[in-house]
Amino acid sequence: MTCRVCSVFLAAYLAWSLNGCGSNDKNAGIEVIYNCAANTDDIRLLEAEIPRFRDSSGITIKLNPFTGQEKLYAMMAAGQAPDIFYTNNTMRDRLAAEGHLLDLREVSRNDPFVQRLLPSVVEGGRSVDGGWYSVGNWSYTVAIYYNRELFDAAGVPYPDTAWTWGEMVERAKRLTRDADGDGTPERYGIFIGSHFVEAIELMNGANIRPNTVTASISPASAEAFRAYLSLMQEKVMPDLRRIQALGMQPFQLLAGGRVAMLAEAVPHQTLTETLRIRWGLAPIPRFPGQPVRYFRSGSGGLSISSGSRNPVAAWKALAWLVGSAGVYHPNPVLRDLDFAAAWEKRYPQLTGSGFREVWDLSLRHDGGDPRFFVRFSSWTSAAILERLQPQLDRLWAGEITVEDLVAALPQVNGGVERALKDLLREKMIRPEFHADIERALRSVDRGVRH
């Protein structure tokens, strides 16, 4: 009898020890599926770290490389959605309205990890019903990278934190080179991709409100568009169509000496790791008389499926990914971290580059994310962009004027009312979101009457 008792005890002990010494028996053997970015380096880093998370939590994270939103929607329709996946503001609100996302308040109560997040990150994950549906997993600003070697050779002073748009244009002219005089410079002073024009709008005082129901172009925005177009008209910036024809990435222009200045994201891991020139960073130039508001993006994050079989485990995995995983660390969404210092420690070449000054200015003068794909209401964004984007492409190509774009706005907004009415007919939309769609439709009706 004694031996039998010992055998039972030994079997129980072995089971207990194999499940993490009893400290995580509630989570033992739980698997959480993470719809990760299909990036080989990121996957390799995560695969190396996940075993340590599993050993400490009893939760295994299975990586499912992201292959597109349509695949995600199909998995949801089949009841096979991954536990954790990326959502931007537009798709997040729509998925929350249809009941596909877990309200993170249900699983995050009393978790100290929430206090580690910047308040703007938490607020950025909320929707119109007050629910919290995503945790921002990264944030960035935009700045001007410049080639110090070219500035030195031309005797042009480096940009600083107080420089203006006019000073930027003047320096770009001095740095542009057309040696053979054929009208096509071999080197341009600057390149700003059209996807960063919204940052210029901000600095020019445009009042860009988030979640607007219809598209509009304010006088400040129109002026910013003209300032941007003038860079190409004055040939201090290459024509966007020429860049597309060359098939070059913008950072290759800077690295190869084809441009002296480049607007790009900060932080930018690829640029930081690959640039071999002497370079520096300066904020987007100011417009005299306008408030300083720097672009900051936090428009997306990680969400949890409402159909997750283990929502608490999924939350713990999400918190680990954002708060501890090396692929996101050091993470700028955390307030208990001096991100600039941590990033400089990771990349010592950033010290003295202007990186800290750019980052600190963006924190002190946070203008938010004014990009077209997130500035409109979740309910009307698709209907607007399918008409607006072709017009913008024509504007940047010089085929139409800013005045033409403004005149086309009634056509751009033409599908908004129909999109809202179609949504109201959908039975899956939850009541709180249904009420918000009704309010949006009433605002459109008032606009039409006036």
N, C-alpha and C positions, 0 to 999 in steps of 0.2 A: 504493500500500500504506500509505504514511504517513497519507494522508487517511482511509483506512478505519479505521486504528487510532485516529485522533483522533475519528472519529465514534462508534466503540464506547465510547471513554473518556468522551466527552461525554454519551452516553446513560446510562452507568452513574452518572456524576456527578449528572445531573439526578434520576435515581431515588433516589439516596442523599440528595440535598438535600431532595427533596419528602417523604421519610420521616423528617424531623426531624434532618437533618444527621448521620445515622448513630448518634445516641446512644440511640435507642429502637427499633432495627430489629427487635428480638425482639417488640415489642408493636405495631409499625406496622400500622394498619388493623384492630386488634382492637376489637370492639364488646362492651360489657358492658351488660346490661339491668338497670335498677334499678327495682324495684316501689315507687315513691315514694308518699308521702302525696298524696291527691287534694286538695291545697291550692293554690289559684291563686297565692298570694304565694310559697310555697315553690318551686313549679315555675318561676316567673319568675326567682327568685334563682338557682336551679340552672342554668337555661338560659343565664344571663348568665356563669356561672363555668365551666361545663363546657369551653368552648373553650380556656381557659387550662390546664386539667388535660390536655386532649387534646394541646395543643402541647408540654407538658413530659414527657408519658408515652407518647404515641402511642396512648393508649387512649380511645376514645369511649364516653361513658356515654349510653345511650338511656333516657329516662324513660318508665316505664309506670305511670300513676296507678293506685293501689290501689283496687280495686272490691269488696273483701270476701274473706274467707277461703275461701268456697266456690269462687270463681273461681280462687284460687290452687291449691286442691286439684285442681280440674279440669285446670289447666295441668300440674300434676305428673303426674297420671294419664295425660295425653296425651304426656308426655315433652317438654313445652314450658315448663318452669318458668323464670321469670326468674333471672338469675344471683344477684341480691341482693334480699332481701326481709325485711320485719319479722316477727319471731316473739316472742310472749310465752313465759314459762316453760312454761306448760302445753302449748301446741301445739309448742314447740320440742322438748321431750323426746319427744313422740309421733312427730314427724317424724324425729328422730334415730334413734329405735328402729326405724323402718321404712326407714332407710337413705336418706332424702331430703336430708339435710344433710351438708355437707362438714365434717370435723373440721379446724378452723382451724389446729391444730398442724402440719398438713401443708404449709401455705403461709406461715406466719408466722415460721418459724424464722429467728433472727438478724435479724429486722426490728426496728430500734430503736423503731418505733411502739408495739410492745407495752409497752415500758418507760414510755411516756408515759401509759398507762392506770392508773387507780387499781387497786390489787390487788383491791378488792371488785368492780370491774367485770369483771375477768378471771374471778374466782371465780364471779360470778353467771352467767356464760355456760357454765359446765361442767355436765355431766349425770352420771348415776349410773355411767356406764362410764368416767369420767375424761376423756372427750372435751370439746373446747372448740367449741361450736356457735353462739355468737352474741357480738357485741360490743355492749355497751350504748351507745346513741347519745344518751342524755339521762338526767338524774336530777333529782329534785326532792324537796322536803319540803312540809310543810303548816304554815301559821301563821294567825294572826288579823289580818286587815286591819281597821283601825278609822278612823272618821271623826273627826278631831281637832276639827273645827268643832262637832260635836254634843257631844263630851266637854267642850269649853271652855264651851259655852252652858249645860250642865247642872252645871258645876263638878265634874265627875268626873275624878279623876286618870287619866292615861294608864296603860295596862298596861306592865309591865316584864318582864324576863327571869325574875324570881323569883315572879311572881304565881301564885296558886293557883286551883283550880276554884271554890272558895267565893267568892273575890274577884271572879272573872269573873261569877258569877251575881249577886252583889250589885250590881255596876256595870251589868249588863244590866237589872236591875230599875229602877235609877235613870234609865236611858236610854230605857226603854219609855214611850210616850205613848198614852193613850186619852182624848183631849180630850172626846169626847161621852159617855163612860161607857157605851158600848153593849157592852162586853166584847170588842170587837175592836180592838186598838190600831192607830192609824194608823202608828205607828213601833214596831218591836220592838228590843230590846236587842242581839240576836245571831241569826245564822242559821248552822247547821252542817248541811251536806248529809249524808244518811244514808251516803253512800259514804266519809265521813271518820270514821265512828264507830270504826273499827278503830284510828285514831290515839289516841282516848280510851282504848281498851282498853290500849294500850301504856303510856300515862302512868299508868294505874291499876294497873300491876304485873302485868297478865295475861301469863302465860308462853306466848307463841304460837310454837310450833315450826313451821318450814317443812316442807312435803312430808308432812303428816300424812295417814294413810290414811282416817281417819274423822273426822266432825265432832264436836266437843265444846264445851261452854260452861263455862268455869271460873268459880268464885265471883267472881274479879276482873272477868272479862268481864261477868258478869251485873250486877254493881254498876255498871259503866260504862254498860251499856245503860239501867239505871234512871236514872242521872244524866242521860243524854241525853234520855230521855223526859220527865223532870221539867221540862226547858226548855220544852217545849210545854204541859205540864200547868199550869205556872205562868204561861204566856202571856208569856214573855219572848222566845220564838222562835215564828215563824209555823208553823202546822200544815203539814206537808209536802204534804198534799192541796190546801191553799189555794194554795200556790206553784205546784203543777202546774196548777191551774185558771186561775191568772193567766197562765200561759204565759211567765213571766219567767225569765231566766237569773239565777243567784245574784248575779253581779257587778252586774247592773242594780239589785238591791235596795240595794246599798251606794251605787252612783252616784246613785240617785234619792232617797236619804235615807229609804228604807223600813226599813232596819236600820242600827244604829250600828256593829256588828261583823260580820265575815264570815270564816268559815274557808275558805281556798282554797289552791291550790298556790303554792309559791314555788320558782323564779321563775314569774311568770305574765305573759307578754308582753302579752296583751290588756289586763289590768288596769293594768299599768304605763304603757301607751301611751294609754289612754283615760280614766282617772280624772281628773276636773277638780276634785275636792274636795281639801282638805288632809288627807292620810291618813298613817298610820303602820303599822308591823308589830310584832307581838309573837308569841312562841312559843306553842304550845298550852300552857295553864296546867298547873301541876304539881298532883299529888295528894299531900298531906302524908304523909310516911313511905314513899313509894314511890320507887324508882330513876327517874332521869330518862332516858327513852328516846324520842327523837323519830323520827317517821315519816320514812323515806327510801325512795323507790321507785327501783329499777333493775331492774324485772321483765321488761324486754323489750329487744330490740336487733336488730341486723342480722345475718342469716345468709346463707350462700352455698349454693346448690344443689349437691348431690353430682353432678348431671348437667351442671354448667357445663363448656362446652367449653374455657374459658380460666380455670381456677381461680386461677392466679397473678395474672392481670390483674384478676380479680374482687376478689381480696384487696387489690390496690393501690387499686382504686376505692373499696372499703369503707373502707380506712384514710384515704383523702383525704376522703371524706364525713364521717367522724367527727372527723378531726383538723384539717381545714382549710376545709371548705366553709362559706360564710357562713351558710347556713341553720341550721347547728348551732353556730356559733362566736359568742362564746366557749362552749366546751363543758364542762359541769361534770364529765364523766367523765375529764378529763385532769388528771393530778397535777402537770404542769409548768406549771400555770396558776393564778394567784390568781383564782378565778372571781368571788368577790365584788367584787374591785377592777375586774375586766374588765367585769362587768355594770353596776357603778356608772359606769364610764367611758362605756358605751353609753347608759345612762339616768341622767344626773346627778341627776334628782329622787329617786333612791333613797338618795343620800348623806344620812345623818341620819335616815332613815326607820325604822331598826331592821332593815333587810334584812341587813346584815353580821352583826349579832348573832344573828339567827335562823339564818342559814346556817352560821355557825361552830358554834353549839350543835348543829345537826343532824349536823355532821361529828364532833364530839367525843363525842356520845351517840347514835350511830347505832343505832336500834332495828329497822332493816330495814323490809320491806314486809309488813304483816300482813293485807292486803286478802283478802277471802274468795276471790276468783277466783285468787289465787296461793298461798294458805296451804295448800291441800290438794295431795295427790299428783297428779302429771300423770295417773295412771292412774284416779283416782277422782273428780277434781274435777267433771267433767261430771255424773256420777251423783249427787253430793252437791248441787250447786247447783241442779239442776232441781227438787229437793224443798225445799232450804233457802231459796232466794230468795223464793218465795211466802210462806213463813212469816215471813221478815224483813219483807217488805212489809206483812204484816198486823200485825206488832209495831209498826212505826213509825206505822201508821195508827191504833193504839190498839184494834185489834180483838181482840188476844190479849195476854196478859201474858208477862213474861220466864219465869215458871214454866211457862206453856203451851209456850213455845219449847223449854225444856229437856226437857219431857215428850215433845215431838215428835221428839227426836233419833233414837230407834230407827227411826222411820219415815223420817227423813231419810237415815239410813245404810242403809236397806233395799236399795238397789240396788247397794251397793258390792261385795258378794261376787260378784254376777252379772256386774258390769262386769269384774272381775278375771279371772273364769273365761272370759269371752268373749275377752278379750285374749290369754289363754294359748292359745286355739285358733287365733289368727291366725298364719299361716305367715310373714308378712313381718317379725315382730318379731325383732330380732337377739338372739343368745344372751345377751349381757351384760344387756340390758334384760329379757329373759325371766326371768332369775334374780331381778332386782329385783321383778318382778311376783309371782313365786312367794313371795318373802319377805313382800310386802305381804299376800298372801292368807293366809299362815300367821299373820300378826299379827291379821288379822280373825278367823280361826278361834279363836285363843287368847282374844280378847276375847269371843267368843260363849260359849265354854266357861266363862269366869269371870264 
